[in-house]
Structure formats: structure tokens, C-alpha cells
Amino acid sequence: MEVPKPGDVIYVETELYLSHGVDDLRGGKARVTRVQDETIRGRAVPFVEVDENPGSFYNWEHLGEKQAALAAKFGDVWAHASPDYRPEFNELGIPPVAGPPAPANGPEWEPVGDARTGRPVYLLWLVAILAFVLDRASKAYVLAHAGGCYERTVIPGLLRCNYVQNTHGAFGLFGNSPALLIVLALIVLGIFAYAFRDAVQQSNFVRVAFGMIAGGALGNIVDRFQHRWVVDFIDFYAIWPNVFNVADACITVGVALLVLAALRRERRAA
């Protein structure tokens, strides 16, 4: 689709934010105020800014493909700010940049479909709880049968149950101080939460991934509080040098899914 010029009218999508609802925008018609090219992977990609959402730039390669569908959805409705001032949707504490103050009798906000039910948050925590419970149950079983889980073959030539008390961090790194390892785990978890805070709002894929990381990290943190070491027992001795546990597996898979999500996002932007 042809790149619009300043003054042209296009359609933009509804934008709802779980962490900063003061920036919510209802989709519809919008007037282009600026067009600029950004270089992505060696080629120029047009981005447009609209009067109804100043400061936000839309990748026209993506938005242009949706114009017919957005026109059918919004018709003659113009895009406009629709802030949700409720504290639960403003976790970052971002104050409103413009617009009227929060109404005394409740937020000036109209729900759009099912966008604000909180189900995305439920999915993340459901996965986290499941990962945590599986990890705790597997470790409890191994501790109760420790004598029978020492180099016990599960799949000949590939997998065995091998109970180990791991006082170190991932892959034997970061020393053996429980306090240091707990702090490092919390810091890494916080970094992931910050880096993918927007993606969590938009993608079930990312919610599942972060839920696995959170549940796994919590499982190992509980071990360090309880024992000062982590219960490891999964030993793919034929193909992997380190013994690990369900929590480690959840964290590894979760990180891999986040990397895939980031690559998919970058590919879309290109």
C-alpha cells in the first residue's frame, strides 16, 4: 500500500496497556502528521506518526496491510485517548501526560471487548504455579527415595536418575553462597520481567515462557532457603555433562521461548 503523506487520513489500532493504562488509545481514523524512514537490516522502512497519538510511530509496512480490515471495523470513528486511571492498570506509576484528571466517581474508560479481563495475567501465573508444583513434587519424591536415585538407569545409554546436592549456580557457576545465588536469581528474574513487560501484555507465547521461568526460579530459590543447596537428579549422561532438575528445565525452555519470541518480533519489524 502507498505510503501516506502528512495530512492523509489512515486507520490505527486500539492500544490497551496492562501496566500503564493512562496511555490507552481507542482505534479509528487518524491524521498523519509525520512520515520518516528508519533503517532496519540495511533497508529503509517507513514509520508514520498521527495527530491522535503523538510520539508513537507506526511501522507502515504492517499497519498498511491492515487498513481495509481497520476501516471495516471502525468506519467513521476517529481514534482518541481512552485512559484507564485504575491503579491495577498503572503498575509503572506513570502519570497522565495530557487529558482530564481521573473522575471522582470512577475511571473515564469503556471496556473494549474482552481486553481487560486479566486473563493474560492468569495464564502467566497458572504456568508459573504448575512449573513450581511439578518441581517441588519431583524433588520431594527424589528426597524420599534418595537411595534408589543414585545413578539409576531410566533409559539405557541416555538417561539416569542421579541425586546430587548442588551448592553452586547454573552449570557450577557463581560460587556456593546461597544468599548470593538467591539475590542473583531475583535480579535476573527482574531483568526478564522488565525487558519483556510489553510483550507479556500482547503474547500468550511470552506469558507461558515467563511463567516457566518464574516458576522454575522460585522452585530453586525455595531449595536454597530450605537446604542451602538445590536438589538435582536428571542426568542425561550420554549427551549433557551437568545434572539438573525440573526447575532448570523450565527455566531453560522458558528462556529459549523468549529468544524465539524476540526473533519473531524482530522479523516482523524488519
C-alpha positions as CSV (number, residue, x, y, z in Angstrom):
1,M,0.0,0.0,0.0
2,E,1.3,3.5,-0.8
3,V,3.0,5.3,2.0
4,P,0.7,8.1,3.3
5,K,1.8,11.8,3.4
6,P,1.3,14.3,6.2
7,G,-2.4,15.3,6.2
8,D,-3.6,12.0,4.9
9,V,-6.2,10.1,7.0
10,I,-5.4,6.5,7.9
11,Y,-6.6,4.0,10.5
12,V,-4.8,3.0,13.6
13,E,-5.5,0.1,16.0
14,T,-6.7,0.1,19.6
15,E,-3.9,0.0,22.1
16,L,-4.5,-1.2,25.7
17,Y,-1.8,-1.4,28.3
18,L,-2.0,-3.6,31.4
19,S,0.9,-1.7,33.1
20,H,0.2,1.9,32.0
21,G,-3.5,2.3,31.2
22,V,-3.2,6.1,31.2
23,D,-1.8,5.7,27.6
24,D,-4.7,3.7,26.3
25,L,-5.9,4.6,22.8
26,R,-9.2,3.7,21.1
27,G,-8.6,2.9,17.4
28,G,-10.1,4.5,14.4
29,K,-9.3,7.3,11.9
30,A,-6.2,9.3,12.4
31,R,-4.5,12.2,10.6
32,V,-0.8,11.7,9.6
33,T,1.5,14.4,11.0
34,R,4.9,13.0,10.1
35,V,6.5,10.3,8.0
36,Q,10.1,9.2,8.4
37,D,12.2,6.2,7.3
38,E,14.1,4.0,9.8
39,T,16.9,1.8,8.6
40,I,16.2,-1.9,9.6
41,R,18.6,-4.5,8.5
42,G,20.0,-2.3,5.8
43,R,16.8,-1.1,4.2
44,A,14.5,1.9,4.8
45,V,11.2,1.2,6.5
46,P,8.5,4.0,6.6
47,F,7.1,4.9,10.0
48,V,4.2,7.3,10.5
49,E,3.1,9.5,13.4
50,V,-0.5,10.6,13.8
51,D,-2.1,13.6,15.5
52,E,-4.3,11.4,17.7
53,N,-1.3,9.6,19.2
54,P,1.7,12.0,19.2
55,G,5.0,10.5,20.0
56,S,4.1,7.0,18.8
57,F,5.4,5.8,15.4
58,Y,3.7,3.0,13.4
59,N,5.5,0.7,11.1
60,W,3.6,1.4,7.8
61,E,4.6,-2.0,6.3
62,H,2.5,-3.7,9.0
63,L,-0.2,-1.1,9.5
64,G,-0.7,-0.5,5.8
65,E,-1.7,-4.2,5.3
66,K,-4.4,-3.8,7.9
67,Q,-6.1,-0.7,6.6
68,A,-9.0,-2.4,4.9
69,A,-9.8,-4.5,8.0
70,L,-9.5,-1.5,10.3
71,A,-11.7,0.6,8.0
72,A,-14.4,-2.1,8.2
73,K,-14.0,-2.3,12.0
74,F,-14.0,1.4,12.8
75,G,-15.9,3.1,9.9
76,D,-16.1,6.8,10.6
77,V,-15.0,6.7,14.2
78,W,-11.9,8.7,14.9
79,A,-9.1,7.4,17.2
80,H,-9.0,9.0,20.6
81,A,-7.3,8.7,24.0
82,S,-9.2,6.5,26.4
83,P,-7.2,6.5,29.7
84,D,-7.9,3.9,32.4
85,Y,-6.7,5.5,35.6
86,R,-7.4,2.5,37.9
87,P,-4.2,1.6,39.9
88,E,-4.2,-2.0,38.8
89,F,-3.7,-0.9,35.2
90,N,-1.0,1.6,36.1
91,E,1.6,-0.5,37.8
92,L,4.5,1.6,36.5
93,G,3.1,4.7,38.2
94,I,3.1,6.7,35.0
95,P,1.0,9.9,35.5
96,P,-1.3,11.1,32.7
97,V,0.6,13.3,30.3
98,A,-2.5,15.1,29.0
99,G,-6.2,15.0,29.3
100,P,-8.6,15.5,32.2
101,P,-7.8,14.2,35.8
102,A,-9.2,10.9,37.0
103,P,-13.0,11.3,37.6
104,A,-14.0,11.2,41.3
105,N,-16.7,8.6,40.6
106,G,-14.5,6.2,38.7
107,P,-12.3,5.9,35.6
108,E,-13.3,7.5,32.4
109,W,-12.9,4.3,30.4
110,E,-15.1,2.0,28.4
111,P,-14.1,-1.7,28.2
112,V,-13.2,-2.9,24.7
113,G,-14.4,-6.5,24.2
114,D,-12.5,-8.9,26.5
115,A,-9.2,-7.0,26.5
116,R,-9.2,-6.1,30.2
117,T,-10.4,-9.3,32.0
118,G,-6.9,-10.0,33.3
119,R,-6.8,-13.5,31.7
120,P,-3.3,-12.9,30.3
121,V,-2.1,-12.5,33.9
122,Y,-3.9,-15.6,35.0
123,L,-2.2,-17.6,32.2
124,L,1.3,-16.5,33.3
125,W,0.7,-17.4,37.0
126,L,-1.1,-20.6,36.1
127,V,2.0,-21.8,34.2
128,A,4.3,-20.5,37.0
129,I,2.3,-22.4,39.6
130,L,2.3,-25.6,37.5
131,A,6.1,-25.4,37.0
132,F,6.7,-24.8,40.7
133,V,4.4,-27.6,41.8
134,L,6.0,-30.1,39.3
135,D,9.4,-29.1,40.5
136,R,8.6,-29.4,44.2
137,A,6.8,-32.7,43.8
138,S,9.7,-34.3,41.8
139,K,12.2,-33.1,44.4
140,A,10.1,-34.4,47.3
141,Y,9.9,-37.8,45.6
142,V,13.7,-37.9,45.0
143,L,14.5,-37.0,48.6
144,A,12.1,-39.6,49.8
145,H,13.8,-42.3,47.6
146,A,17.3,-40.9,47.6
147,G,18.9,-44.3,48.0
148,G,17.1,-45.5,44.9
149,C,18.1,-42.5,42.8
150,Y,21.8,-42.8,42.6
151,E,23.0,-43.5,39.0
152,R,19.8,-45.4,38.5
153,T,19.3,-46.1,34.8
154,V,16.0,-44.9,33.3
155,I,16.8,-45.1,29.6
156,P,19.9,-47.2,28.9
157,G,22.6,-45.2,27.2
158,L,20.8,-41.9,27.7
159,L,19.1,-41.0,31.0
160,R,19.5,-41.9,34.6
161,C,18.2,-40.7,38.0
162,N,21.3,-39.4,39.8
163,Y,20.6,-37.5,43.1
164,V,23.0,-34.6,43.6
165,Q,23.1,-31.8,46.2
166,N,24.1,-28.8,44.0
167,T,25.6,-25.9,46.1
168,H,26.5,-23.9,43.0
169,G,24.6,-21.8,40.5
170,A,23.7,-22.8,36.9
171,F,26.4,-25.1,35.4
172,G,28.5,-24.8,38.5
173,L,29.0,-21.0,38.3
174,F,28.7,-18.1,40.8
175,G,30.2,-19.8,43.8
176,N,28.3,-21.6,46.6
177,S,26.8,-18.8,48.7
178,P,23.0,-19.4,49.0
179,A,22.3,-15.7,49.7
180,L,24.3,-14.6,46.7
181,L,22.7,-17.1,44.4
182,I,19.2,-16.1,45.6
183,V,19.9,-12.4,45.0
184,L,21.3,-13.2,41.5
185,A,18.2,-15.3,40.7
186,L,15.9,-12.4,41.7
187,I,17.9,-9.9,39.8
188,V,17.8,-12.0,36.6
189,L,14.1,-12.6,37.1
190,G,13.6,-8.8,37.4
191,I,15.6,-8.1,34.3
192,F,13.5,-10.5,32.3
193,A,10.3,-9.0,33.7
194,Y,11.4,-5.5,32.7
195,A,12.7,-6.5,29.3
196,F,9.5,-8.3,28.2
197,R,6.9,-6.3,30.1
198,D,5.3,-5.1,26.9
199,A,5.5,-8.4,25.2
200,V,3.8,-10.1,28.1
201,Q,0.7,-7.9,27.6
202,Q,0.5,-9.0,23.9
203,S,1.5,-12.6,23.6
204,N,0.4,-15.9,25.2
205,F,3.7,-17.3,23.9
206,V,5.6,-14.9,26.1
207,R,3.3,-15.4,29.1
208,V,3.9,-19.1,29.0
209,A,7.6,-18.6,28.6
210,F,7.9,-16.1,31.5
211,G,5.6,-18.3,33.7
212,M,8.0,-21.2,33.2
213,I,11.0,-19.0,34.1
214,A,9.3,-17.6,37.2
215,G,8.0,-21.0,38.5
216,G,11.4,-22.6,37.9
217,A,13.3,-19.8,39.6
218,L,11.1,-19.9,42.6
219,G,11.5,-23.7,42.9
220,N,15.3,-23.4,43.1
221,I,15.1,-20.4,45.4
222,V,12.9,-22.4,47.9
223,D,15.6,-25.2,47.8
224,R,18.3,-22.7,48.8
225,F,16.2,-21.4,51.6
226,Q,15.3,-24.9,52.8
227,H,18.5,-26.8,52.3
228,R,21.2,-24.3,51.3
229,W,21.6,-26.4,48.2
230,V,19.5,-27.4,45.2
231,V,18.2,-31.0,44.5
232,D,19.4,-32.1,41.1
233,F,18.6,-35.6,39.7
234,I,18.0,-35.6,35.9
235,D,21.2,-36.9,34.3
236,F,21.4,-37.2,30.5
237,Y,24.9,-38.5,31.0
238,A,25.4,-39.5,27.4
239,I,24.8,-36.1,25.9
240,W,25.0,-33.5,28.7
241,P,27.7,-33.1,31.4
242,N,25.5,-31.5,34.1
243,V,22.8,-33.0,36.4
244,F,19.7,-30.8,36.6
245,N,16.1,-30.7,37.8
246,V,12.6,-29.8,36.6
247,A,13.1,-26.1,37.6
248,D,16.2,-25.9,35.5
249,A,14.4,-27.5,32.6
250,C,11.5,-25.0,32.9
251,I,13.9,-22.0,33.0
252,T,15.9,-23.2,30.0
253,V,12.8,-23.9,27.9
254,G,11.3,-20.5,29.0
255,V,14.4,-18.6,28.0
256,A,14.5,-20.4,24.7
257,L,10.9,-19.4,24.1
258,L,11.6,-15.8,24.9
259,V,14.5,-15.8,22.5
260,L,12.2,-17.2,19.8
261,A,9.6,-14.5,20.6
262,A,12.3,-11.8,20.4
263,L,13.4,-13.1,17.0
264,R,9.8,-13.3,15.7
265,R,9.3,-9.7,16.9
266,E,12.5,-8.5,15.1
267,R,11.5,-10.3,11.9
268,R,8.1,-8.6,12.0
269,A,9.7,-5.2,12.5
270,A,12.0,-5.9,9.5
